[in-house]
Amino acid sequence: MSYAVTVGICVKNGAQTITRALQSVMVQDFPHDRIEVIIVDDGSVDGTLEVVRCFTLTMDMAVRILRHSWQGIAEARNTVARNADGKYIVWVDSDMVLSDNFIQVQYRFMEQNPKVGIAKGVYGIISNVNLVASLENMSFVSENYRYECGTGGSIYRTQVLRDIGYFDCRLRFAGEDHDTAAKIGAAGWELRRSPAIFYEYPRTSWRKLWNKYYNWGYGLHEACQTNPKLVTLYEMTPVAGFAAGLKRSFIAYRLTCEKKNFLLPFQFVFKLSAWCLGYLKGALH
């Protein structure tokens, strides 16, 4: 059977957040008989698989749960893509929540724009979170005006992804989305933003934020050995981060009128310092 949309969820150790993500999929206003959900557990050890199995019993959609030992994020996404029966793949991360009409808006956007290979939705503003999470959220929201690489919150044409040879399975930790988007763009497809809204729940402590960007830097060093064009290194320095954060602070202030957004330059320095140290550790290893 073919579907309009395959929802692809790749998760590792997401037991604390995956239920919220699945709930947002279950309440979509798109016809449920036209959606299939493929969940790939990439070697979780925190009970994620049990949480997923329990919740999906309540879902009125076609659901497949696949599990393997850890192989990396690119191979997990390829497992979804190889098994997908949908015309499009909507990627949902375990720390995401979709707006109720997210799939409907994404599907309509792709149908109306046949030259688009990838369309990424826009970040919604999250309220009632602490300073760390609010700043991280606004750092994303302030970039909604331009296309940003990333699988979470994006819809891909399934056949286009297959035509370019899937994700590069050598990119185990990070960078698989940038690499694939570049290949799809080079094949002549447009990369666009759609008006579909989603929410990515950010880290709530400075330590967790540091660890996120440290690990991202470490993973991208490995990815750059495969594709050196994945990262423009000078853009990832704390100095460049301060400039980027300053620009985004004014955009964020215009959106919310909250003065705390002028802390974004310092938040960018913090997280790009972590990124650079992680990248350096990768280089030394």
C-alpha positions as CSV (number, residue, x, y, z in Angstrom):
1,M,0.0,0.0,0.0
2,S,1.2,3.5,-0.8
3,Y,0.7,6.5,1.5
4,A,0.8,10.2,1.0
5,V,3.2,10.8,3.9
6,T,5.7,8.7,5.8
7,V,6.5,10.1,9.3
8,G,10.1,9.1,10.0
9,I,11.2,9.1,13.6
10,C,14.8,8.2,14.4
11,V,15.5,8.0,18.1
12,K,18.2,6.9,20.5
13,N,17.6,7.2,24.3
14,G,14.6,9.4,23.9
15,A,12.4,7.8,26.5
16,Q,11.8,11.1,28.3
17,T,10.5,13.0,25.3
18,I,9.3,10.6,22.6
19,T,5.7,10.3,24.0
20,R,5.1,14.1,23.5
21,A,6.4,13.8,19.9
22,L,4.2,10.8,19.1
23,Q,1.1,12.5,20.6
24,S,1.6,15.4,18.3
25,V,1.7,13.0,15.3
26,M,-1.4,11.2,16.5
27,V,-3.5,14.3,16.5
28,Q,-2.6,15.5,13.1
29,D,-5.6,16.8,11.0
30,F,-4.3,15.1,7.9
31,P,-6.3,11.9,7.0
32,H,-4.8,9.2,9.2
33,D,-5.3,6.4,6.6
34,R,-2.9,8.3,4.3
35,I,-0.1,8.4,6.9
36,E,2.4,5.7,7.9
37,V,4.8,6.1,10.8
38,I,8.2,4.4,10.8
39,I,10.1,4.5,14.1
40,V,13.8,3.5,14.1
41,D,15.3,2.8,17.5
42,D,19.1,3.2,17.0
43,G,20.2,1.1,19.9
44,S,18.5,2.9,22.9
45,V,19.4,1.6,26.4
46,D,16.9,3.8,28.4
47,G,13.6,2.1,27.7
48,T,12.7,4.0,24.6
49,L,11.6,0.9,22.8
50,E,9.2,0.0,25.5
51,V,7.7,3.5,25.7
52,V,7.2,3.5,21.9
53,R,5.6,0.1,21.8
54,C,3.2,1.0,24.5
55,F,2.2,4.3,23.0
56,T,1.8,3.1,19.4
57,L,-0.9,0.6,20.5
58,T,-3.2,3.6,20.8
59,M,-2.4,5.1,17.4
60,D,-4.9,4.8,14.5
61,M,-2.2,5.0,11.8
62,A,0.0,2.3,10.2
63,V,3.0,2.0,12.4
64,R,6.2,0.1,12.0
65,I,8.9,-0.1,14.7
66,L,12.4,-1.1,13.6
67,R,15.3,-1.6,15.9
68,H,19.0,-2.2,15.4
69,S,22.2,-1.8,17.4
70,W,23.7,1.6,17.1
71,Q,24.8,2.4,13.6
72,G,24.6,6.2,13.6
73,I,22.0,8.8,12.6
74,A,22.5,8.6,8.8
75,E,21.9,4.8,8.7
76,A,18.9,5.2,10.9
77,R,17.4,7.7,8.5
78,N,18.3,5.4,5.6
79,T,16.3,2.7,7.3
80,V,13.3,4.9,7.2
81,A,13.8,5.9,3.6
82,R,14.4,2.4,2.3
83,N,11.2,1.2,4.0
84,A,9.0,4.3,3.3
85,D,5.8,3.8,1.2
86,G,5.0,7.5,1.3
87,K,5.4,10.0,-1.5
88,Y,7.0,12.3,1.1
89,I,8.9,11.8,4.3
90,V,8.2,14.1,7.2
91,W,11.1,13.9,9.7
92,V,10.2,14.2,13.4
93,D,12.8,14.2,16.2
94,S,12.1,12.8,19.6
95,D,12.3,16.3,21.2
96,M,9.9,17.9,18.7
97,V,6.2,18.7,18.9
98,L,4.2,19.3,15.7
99,S,1.4,21.8,15.3
100,D,-1.9,20.0,14.7
101,N,-1.9,20.9,11.0
102,F,1.8,20.5,10.4
103,I,1.6,17.5,8.0
104,Q,-1.4,19.1,6.1
105,V,0.5,22.3,5.5
106,Q,3.7,20.5,4.5
107,Y,1.9,18.2,2.1
108,R,0.0,21.0,0.5
109,F,3.2,23.1,0.2
110,M,5.0,20.3,-1.7
111,E,2.1,19.6,-3.9
112,Q,1.9,23.2,-4.9
113,N,5.6,23.6,-5.4
114,P,6.8,20.6,-7.6
115,K,10.3,22.0,-7.9
116,V,11.0,21.8,-4.2
117,G,13.0,18.8,-3.0
118,I,13.0,19.7,0.7
119,A,10.8,22.1,2.7
120,K,11.6,22.9,6.3
121,G,8.8,24.2,8.6
122,V,9.3,27.2,10.9
123,Y,10.1,27.1,14.6
124,G,7.3,28.2,16.9
125,I,7.9,30.3,20.0
126,I,7.8,28.2,23.2
127,S,6.5,29.9,26.3
128,N,6.8,29.0,30.0
129,V,10.4,27.8,29.8
130,N,13.5,29.0,31.6
131,L,16.1,31.5,30.3
132,V,18.4,28.8,28.8
133,A,15.6,27.2,26.8
134,S,14.0,30.5,25.9
135,L,17.3,31.9,24.4
136,E,17.9,28.7,22.4
137,N,14.4,28.7,21.1
138,M,14.6,32.3,20.0
139,S,18.0,31.6,18.3
140,F,16.1,29.2,16.0
141,V,12.9,31.3,15.7
142,S,15.0,34.3,14.6
143,E,16.2,32.3,11.6
144,N,12.8,31.4,10.2
145,Y,13.1,33.9,7.4
146,R,15.7,31.8,5.5
147,Y,16.1,28.1,4.6
148,E,18.1,26.2,7.3
149,C,19.4,22.7,6.8
150,G,18.1,20.1,9.1
151,T,15.9,17.0,8.9
152,G,13.7,17.6,12.0
153,G,10.7,19.6,10.9
154,S,11.4,19.0,7.2
155,I,9.5,17.2,4.4
156,Y,11.5,15.4,1.7
157,R,10.4,14.0,-1.6
158,T,11.1,10.3,-1.1
159,Q,12.1,9.5,-4.6
160,V,14.5,12.5,-4.7
161,L,16.2,11.2,-1.6
162,R,16.6,7.8,-3.2
163,D,17.8,9.3,-6.5
164,I,20.8,11.0,-4.8
165,G,21.7,7.8,-3.0
166,Y,20.2,8.3,0.4
167,F,22.1,9.8,3.4
168,D,25.9,9.1,3.6
169,C,26.1,6.3,6.2
170,R,29.6,7.4,7.1
171,L,28.2,10.4,8.8
172,R,27.3,8.7,12.1
173,F,27.0,11.6,14.5
174,A,26.1,14.7,12.6
175,G,26.1,16.5,9.2
176,E,24.1,14.0,7.3
177,D,21.3,16.6,6.8
178,H,23.7,19.3,5.5
179,D,25.4,16.8,3.2
180,T,22.1,15.4,1.8
181,A,20.5,18.9,1.4
182,A,23.6,20.0,-0.6
183,K,23.3,17.0,-2.9
184,I,19.6,17.6,-3.5
185,G,20.2,21.2,-4.2
186,A,23.1,20.3,-6.6
187,A,20.6,18.0,-8.4
188,G,18.5,21.0,-9.3
189,W,15.9,20.9,-6.6
190,E,14.8,24.0,-4.6
191,L,15.3,24.0,-0.8
192,R,12.6,26.2,0.9
193,R,10.8,27.1,4.1
194,S,7.2,26.3,4.4
195,P,4.7,27.9,6.8
196,A,4.2,24.7,8.8
197,I,4.9,25.3,12.5
198,F,6.7,22.9,14.8
199,Y,8.3,23.2,18.2
200,E,11.7,21.9,19.2
201,Y,12.1,21.7,23.0
202,P,15.6,22.9,23.8
203,R,18.0,22.1,26.6
204,T,17.0,23.6,29.9
205,S,20.5,24.0,31.6
206,W,23.8,25.4,30.6
207,R,25.4,22.1,31.2
208,K,23.0,20.3,28.8
209,L,23.4,23.1,26.2
210,W,27.2,22.8,26.5
211,N,27.1,19.0,26.0
212,K,24.8,19.3,23.0
213,Y,27.2,21.6,21.1
214,Y,30.3,19.9,22.3
215,N,29.0,16.6,20.9
216,W,27.9,18.3,17.7
217,G,31.3,19.8,17.2
218,Y,32.9,16.4,17.8
219,G,30.5,14.7,15.4
220,L,31.0,17.3,12.7
221,H,34.8,16.8,12.7
222,E,34.2,13.2,11.7
223,A,31.7,14.3,9.1
224,C,34.2,16.8,7.6
225,Q,36.6,14.0,6.9
226,T,34.0,12.7,4.5
227,N,32.8,16.1,3.1
228,P,35.1,19.1,4.0
229,K,32.5,21.5,2.6
230,L,30.0,20.7,5.4
231,V,31.3,23.4,7.7
232,T,32.8,26.9,7.2
233,L,35.0,26.9,10.2
234,Y,35.4,30.6,10.7
235,E,31.6,30.9,11.0
236,M,31.7,28.5,14.0
237,T,34.1,30.5,16.1
238,P,32.9,32.3,19.2
239,V,33.7,35.7,17.6
240,A,31.5,34.9,14.6
241,G,28.9,33.6,17.1
242,F,28.8,36.9,18.9
243,A,28.1,38.6,15.6
244,A,25.4,36.1,14.7
245,G,23.8,36.3,18.1
246,L,23.8,40.1,17.9
247,K,21.9,40.0,14.6
248,R,19.4,37.5,15.9
249,S,18.9,39.4,19.2
250,F,17.3,42.3,17.3
251,I,15.1,40.0,15.3
252,A,14.0,38.2,18.4
253,Y,13.3,41.4,20.3
254,R,11.1,42.6,17.4
255,L,9.1,39.4,17.7
256,T,8.7,39.3,21.5
257,C,9.7,42.7,22.9
258,E,11.6,40.8,25.6
259,K,14.9,42.4,26.6
260,K,16.4,39.0,27.6
261,N,16.9,38.3,23.9
262,F,19.8,40.8,23.9
263,L,21.7,38.0,25.8
264,L,21.8,36.0,22.6
265,P,25.3,37.2,21.6
266,F,26.7,35.8,24.8
267,Q,24.7,32.6,24.5
268,F,26.2,32.1,21.0
269,V,29.7,32.6,22.4
270,F,29.0,30.0,25.0
271,K,27.7,27.3,22.7
272,L,30.2,27.9,19.9
273,S,33.0,27.7,22.5
274,A,31.7,24.2,23.3
275,W,31.4,23.4,19.6
276,C,35.0,24.4,18.9
277,L,36.3,22.3,21.8
278,G,34.3,19.3,20.6
279,Y,35.7,19.8,17.1
280,L,39.2,20.1,18.5
281,K,38.8,16.9,20.4
282,G,37.7,15.2,17.2
283,A,40.7,16.5,15.4
284,L,43.0,15.3,18.2
285,H,41.5,11.8,18.1
